[in-house]
Amino acid sequence: MDEKGTEPIIRFADNNDYLWLCEHDKYISKKILKNKIDNKEVYVVEINGKITGWLRYNLFWDNIPFMNMIYLLEEFQQMGIGKKLARHWEEEMKQKGYTNILTSTQSNEEAQHFYRKLGYKEIGGFKYFDNPYEIIFQKIF
């Protein structure tokens, strides 16, 4: 539950969420976002009917789930909602028969500590142009 006692609802994003996601997720083109929504590769989390965050993923090498983005609006961070969202996705990936999952974050981002707390292990990384080092994480079920 959030601090107000309301349980977050996690569901697949649908076409009704498209405009909201376009406005908030600036890291993906509108066309690709639309395809990901249609392919059920985007989850949203709601509290009291209001979208508070999202998670999107794809398949790395066409067979390993890779969490591309998990994000909560600032006022909903540090409340355990991101953990619930990540765990929900992990459970769905397990149910689909996957035995491991991947994600990444830049070395200067706090997200690396979030992933470590969730049981992800650092397995490598790379340097992309002038960006900070990108850490790759894996979790085996």
For each residue, the residues with C-beta under 8 A, 3 or more apart:
1: 4 5 6 7 8
2: 5 6 7 8 47 76 79 80 81
3: 79
4: 1 47
5: 1 2
6: 1 2 47 48
7: 1 2
8: 1 2 45 46 47 52 81 84 85
9: 45 46 47
10: 43 44 45 46 84 85 88
11: 43 44 46
12: 37 40 42 43 44
13: 17 18 21 37 42 43 44 54
14: 17 37
15: 18 37
16:
17: 13 14 20 21 37 42 44 51
18: 13 15 21 22 33 34 37
19: 22 23
20: 17 23 24 51
21: 13 17 18 24 25 33 37 42 44 54
22: 18 19 25 30 33
23: 19 20
24: 20 21 54 71 73
25: 21 22 28 33 54 56 69 71
26:
27: 69
28: 25 32 33 36 56 68 69
29: 32 33
30: 22 33 34
31: 34 35
32: 28 29 35 36
33: 18 21 22 25 28 29 30 36 37 42
34: 18 30 31 37 38
35: 31 32 38 39
36: 28 32 33 39 41 42 56 58
37: 12 13 14 15 17 18 21 33 34 40 41 42
38: 34 35
39: 35 36
40: 12 37
41: 36 37 56 57 58
42: 12 13 17 21 33 36 37 54 55 56
43: 10 11 12 13 54 55 56 85 88 89
44: 10 11 12 13 17 21 51 53 54
45: 8 9 10 51 52 53 54 55 72 81 84 85
46: 8 9 10 11 49 50 51 52
47: 2 4 6 8 9 50 52 76 81
48: 6
49: 46
50: 46 47
51: 17 20 44 45 46 54
52: 8 45 46 47 72 73 76 81
53: 44 45 70 71 72 73 76 81 82 85
54: 13 21 24 25 42 43 44 45 51 69 70 71
55: 42 43 45 67 69 70 71 85 86 89
56: 25 28 36 41 42 43 67 68 69
57: 41 65 66 67 68 89
58: 36 41 65 66 68
59: 62 63 64 65 66
60: 63 64 65 66 102
61: 64
62: 59
63: 59 60
64: 59 60 61 98 100 101 102
65: 57 58 59 60 89 93 98 101 102
66: 57 58 59 60 101 102 103 104
67: 55 56 57 70 86 89 101 102 103
68: 28 56 57 58 103
69: 25 27 28 54 55 56
70: 53 54 55 67 82 85 86 103 111
71: 24 25 53 54 55
72: 45 52 53 76 77 81 82 85
73: 24 52 53 76 77
74: 77
75:
76: 2 47 52 53 72 73 79 81
77: 72 73 74 81 82
78:
79: 2 3 76
80: 2 83 84
81: 2 8 45 47 52 53 72 76 77 84 85
82: 53 70 72 77 85 86 114
83: 80 86 87 114 117 118
84: 8 10 45 80 81 87 88
85: 8 10 43 45 53 55 70 72 81 82 88 89
86: 55 67 70 82 83 89 90 118
87: 83 84 90 91 118
88: 10 43 84 85 91 92
89: 43 55 57 65 67 85 86 92 93
90: 86 87 93 94 101 139 141
91: 87 88 94 95
92: 88 89 95 96
93: 65 89 90 96 98 101 141
94: 90 91 97 98 141
95: 91 92
96: 92 93
97: 94
98: 64 65 93 94 101 141
99: 140 141
100: 64 138 139 140 141
101: 64 65 66 67 90 93 98 138 139 141
102: 60 64 65 66 67 136 137 138 139
103: 66 67 68 70 115 120 136 137
104: 66 125 134 135 136 137
105: 109 111 112 115 134 135 137
106: 109 131 132 133 134 135
107: 112 125 132 133 134 135
108: 132
109: 105 106 112 132
110: 113 114
111: 70 105 114 115
112: 105 107 109 115 116 122 135 137
113: 110 116 117
114: 82 83 110 111 117 118
115: 103 105 111 112 118 120 137
116: 112 113 119 120 121 122 137
117: 83 113 114
118: 83 86 87 114 115 139
119: 116 139
120: 103 115 116 137 138 139
121: 116 137 138 139
122: 112 116 125 135 136 137
123: 136 137 138
124: 135 136
125: 104 107 122 133 134 135 136
126: 133 134 136
127: 131 133 134
128: 131 134
129:
130:
131: 106 127 128 134
132: 106 107 108 109
133: 106 107 125 126 127
134: 104 105 106 107 125 126 127 128 131
135: 104 105 106 107 112 122 124 125
136: 102 103 104 122 123 124 125 126
137: 102 103 104 105 112 115 116 120 121 122 123
138: 100 101 102 120 121 123
139: 90 100 101 102 118 119 120 121
140: 99 100
141: 90 93 94 98 99 100 101
